[in-house]
């Protein structure tokens, strides 16, 4: 069956609001070795805020079940943000999605490899990196790719997770539309998602897991014959240091300090007294607060003579000093918010970037899926001439990070020359406005990018789908070498609704 | 009674804790210090003076230091008897004593404000109502420092770095001077943060860098410590050339801070002097140069490269046997820096209050110097013109000198005293002479500031002026603008905005115009720098830029605000990614 080639390719982008969920279905003219005539690759399945008047991911899961008949061959989870994997944490959905024996292959980023313990302390393994194990056996250059810097980075991620979890606990359920709510949402997206991670691990153990970084073979070809894939990201930290961001270069200190600082701050410090009662139990807060100042060794100057807060936790005498200290909690929250944003970027940059290459009667069709990869991830692939040549001819681009300002590098975008109307380049954008980014400059999706995509490509965005239309579908007849055609999708009929909760 | 001091000599860290005094004779190399003269005033604990109030609050650790007492608080002279208790302090004290941190930020901020007040010849207001700006030396644990207008404060963060240890931004002279300049400029040109032409957004950063660099260069100690071999009294002349000096740490902004963040090791945060002359920045289609920070660097590069040429040229006559006296070389550098610093500050008064472009700044320098230093004895103006020219920036025509007209303007029935201080009287003057001044009264006009200025030229004569700035505003829909914006002259290109799909007809737009009028010492108008509201070609350029950069506000309008949360404008500015050119 090695010579089998797909004769059709169907891409579905599901309406998951702020999240990603894509199903690639490869259709074959003859039965493959298991008697089936198709192969399915699911790329991400998660949401932090549903859209299109659909209330739950269950509805989407049922559709995916219909579309793949429970036989999803490959599951790709680009990175560990909730909006890309939350559905997998729901046992019902997991059961609905795949029959026993599936998926055959579970693809994740190298940073998710359980053998690289992100909580590990102590000196990083020196020099040689880790030996490729059976589960990573298709790595071509693991030896050099995962070295001491990458291992140190794993520890960073572990400490950073502790930080975001701590922050989230302090500011969850903040008043809507407040800065705290925004920070809380961002922090929540970065929580460990343990249920989902465990499910993926279980699937991987039953089938085969792959933890990818730039330059490895994905292994998809062994499950989906007749196509080619390339892993264009993420680079490991040893391959490309920029992916770890500039500000957390020192995991042992940076996050330790922030974790300690967070211990000093109460919910009231961060979001103000009016909402304090809705925070943690008083005992937890005071325990975290009491005498914690001097724990932060190395950051603070010599203990100065300090004024203690009054019984209400206010600092300084009433008057100009109090006026300022009362306001500084907001600055601190802004500061923490910036740090959560940095970490958000770091996790985005662990996204797997896959380029699918499919033959359509001599013509190449290329699909580019990069999760939420930001510029620092992309740039490693983009600096190579060979990659730029490949990327120039992309037919379908999954718009990075729900259309944010920094996940579609202009260098990439500028590679794409205008195409004819009969054979357009497609941009698939899965997003929901108003969830992230309060200012126009940080809003997701970013208007300027959307306008540019809309002008130069055929853009389909889930936020423009009619109510209850559950997905966008494109189909290409590969035998005829035809371009993708959009398939009309009817809305899900409204039923007497039983409210189900979002996973 | 003993006469009170007019200045308090305060010890500060000359550059940042990484720059040590290599000429120390004690065998060690302590942090390089400088003693600067801070205008004397009563100092409450904090310190808290008439313009600055240091509050030792750490929002991350939730601690408030006892306010530093730099002057005894007893008796009739309470707060006046400042004594520099850090004159002989060891490095550990400088690094760890919160009272020194307080003194360091207070002194550098006061010195920076002093530069402006001396150059402009008047007190300089903050943008907010209060006279006192808070300085918070250890505001939070974050690699950031910024001006928060909403909190009336400069907030300095701190962080730890594996390579460099503890980094406190309040101990970096350039960072403190830079942030203070943001606050000062915000008070002088409140509208520079409105969504404007592309140069305007970068000007705040560029100008703050420029003042910070020239502030450090104007302190002789800072220069002397890094010239050649500190053990020698003379420096080889071939090391004091443009190319020999440009790589110096003197021209690096945020050295310790930037190095600690592993950006470009050794390069600090920015080294605008390394920007070779280019006109590529004018092409807004080039994403690198559409980015405002990079445009700000053009300003810094043009001035600082000119500075280095001026300095090295001044050294040529004092070369003896292939070497130059270290003290003399430093003195020349400091003198040139002070002179240029005065020039760039004075020019702010001559800049338009809105719709600013880099060419306006050069034009303002030329106009301002024409008044205070008409003979340009040392050729600073010509050198700056040349420096800007190398980046494709020319003086915009003749400065808008107001030629003596026939019969106009009339000063009859105007109160000279009121014209110098009263916005309503000034408005009446503009109203009566709208035609003469070229202002279209159809648009709303508001006099924002009437400020006296007393300037002294190097030759000693006093130039007394009144600086008036006014703005014009127009809020309208895109459809209304399309109807209104007709070419003013035959042959002018038609007014074309991006399609209505991009800017729908109903989109609310805010347009700006405005100018600065300078009245001379007799109350007669002598100069105007004016951006017409109905310059449709400029408005088109601005709106196109705002659309290209996606600078819509949260209500989907253009030209109103940048939509950044309160107090966070400058925080975000300092926190942007190094890949802005790749972003949307």
Interface residues (C-beta under 8 A of the other chain):
Chain A: X179 X246 X247 X249 X250 X252 X253 X254 X257 X258 X261 X264 X265 X269 X289 X293 X296 X298 X299 X300 X301 X302 X304 X305 X306 X307 X309 X315 X316 X320 X321 X324 X325 X327 X328 X329 X330 X331 X332 X334 X335 X338 X339 X375 X376 X379 X405 X406 X408 X409 X410 X411 X438 X439 X440 X441 X446 X447 X448 X449 X451 X452
Chain B: X53 X55 X56 X57 X58 X59 X60 X61 X62 X63 X64 X65 X66 X67 X95 X96 X97 X98 X99 X101 X132 X134 X136 X138 X139 X140 X141 X142 X143 X144 X148 X151 X152 X153 X155 X157 X158 X159 X160 X161 X162 X166 X168 X261 X262 X263 X287 X502 X547 X548 X549 X550 X551 X552 X553 X554 X562 X563 X564 X565 X567 X568 X571 X575 X577 X578 X579 X581 X582 X583 X584
